[in-house]
């Protein structure tokens, strides 16, 4: 893995750390603060712009007691000033004492800024049947 790929990998890790923190302030720090950001949560309408995207994270965090990710099949591509990461999110969450698990196929797109890599686009799609061989890349 090149140094730049490691930096994108770390930015992706920071996104999932923010997600697991359930703290919108932490989540805000990993996104580019621009109106062109987009987020497509599984089963939701398209969210475009800083305010709708951050409102979605507030809503998710307010209604989630705990969430953990096992990231598998992580792949990084870099085409400056952008990079994208594709992966499977193997999710375990707790909502009102109910434990829920699922798999989401995800694309995260990052933009390189002088301060580092920041997410500009998150797209997740539910997976009904995960791939037969899933190699764990990251456990949170």
N, C-alpha and C positions, 0 to 999 in steps of 0.2 A: 504494500500500500504506500503510495507517495505521501509526502508531507501534506499536500493540498487535500488529498482524499481523507487523510486523518483529521484535518481541520473540518471538513464537511461532516465526517462521521461524528465528531465531537458536537457540532452544531445540531445534528439530528438527535444525539443523546440529550442535549440540553432541552430540546423540544419535548422529549418524552419525560424528562425530569420535571419540566414545568407542568406537563399534563398530570403526572402523578402527584404533584404538590397540591393540586386543586386550589391554586392561588392565582387569580387573574393577574396580579401584579408581576408574578414570576413569568407567566405566559406572555405578557406584554413585552418583556425584555428580549424574547427570542424572535419576535416578528419585526419586519420593517414597518415603521409607522407611516404608511402611505395608503392612499385610497385605492390603489390597484391590487391590494392583497385580496386573496380569495380563499374560501374554505367550503368544502363539500363533505359534511358529515353524512354517514350512511343514513338514508331515509329522510334527510332534510332537503329543503330547497337550497338552491345555490346562494351563497352568501358572498357578496362583493363589497369591499370597502372596509376600512378600519373599524368603524362603529358596529356594523352588523357582525363582523367576525368576532370582535371582543365581547359583544353581547352574547353571542352563542357560547363562548367559553364560560362566561358568568353563569349562564343558565345551566350548562352541564355541571359545573362545579357546585352550584347550589343544590343540585339534586343527586349528587354522588357522594357516598360516604367514604369510599376507597376505590382505587383503581390501580392495577398492576399490568405491566406489559412484558411479554417475552417476544422479542423481535427476531424473526427468522427470515432467511433468504434475502438479506440486506444487500442491495447492489447500488453502487454510487457511479454516477456519470458527471463529468465536469466539462462545461463549455463556457468559458469565462464570458461574462461575469456571473453565469448561472451554473447551478448544479442541481441534480435531482437524485433523490434516493427512493428506490422502490423496495418494498418489504411487505411481510405479513405481520400484522399486529395480532398476537395471541393474547386476548384480553381476559382478565378476571376482574370483575368489579362487584361492589357491594352497594346496594340501594335498598334502604329500609329493611336491613337485616337479610335481604335476599341476595345470594351470591349468583352472579350471572357470568357466563363465559361465552366467548365467540371469537371468530377470526375475521379480520378485516384486511383486505388487500389495499395497500396505501401507496400513494405517491406524494412525496414532500419535495417542493422546489425551493431552493435557496438562492439568494442574491448576495454577491460579494460586495461588501462595503469596506471602507478603510478600517473599521473596527472589527471586521470579521464577516462570517457568513450568517445571514438571517433568513428565516423562513418567509416566503411570500405567498405560498400556496400549499394547502393541505387537502388531499382528496382521498377519502376512504370509501370502499365498497364492501358490503357484506359478502362473505364467502360461504356458500352452502356446503361445498365439499373441498376441504383444504388439499393441497398437493400431498401425494403419498409419502414423500421424504422431505421433512422439514428440518433444516439444520439451524439450531439455535445460534444466534449471533450476539444477542444482548439480553441479559436478564435484569430487570429493574426491581 
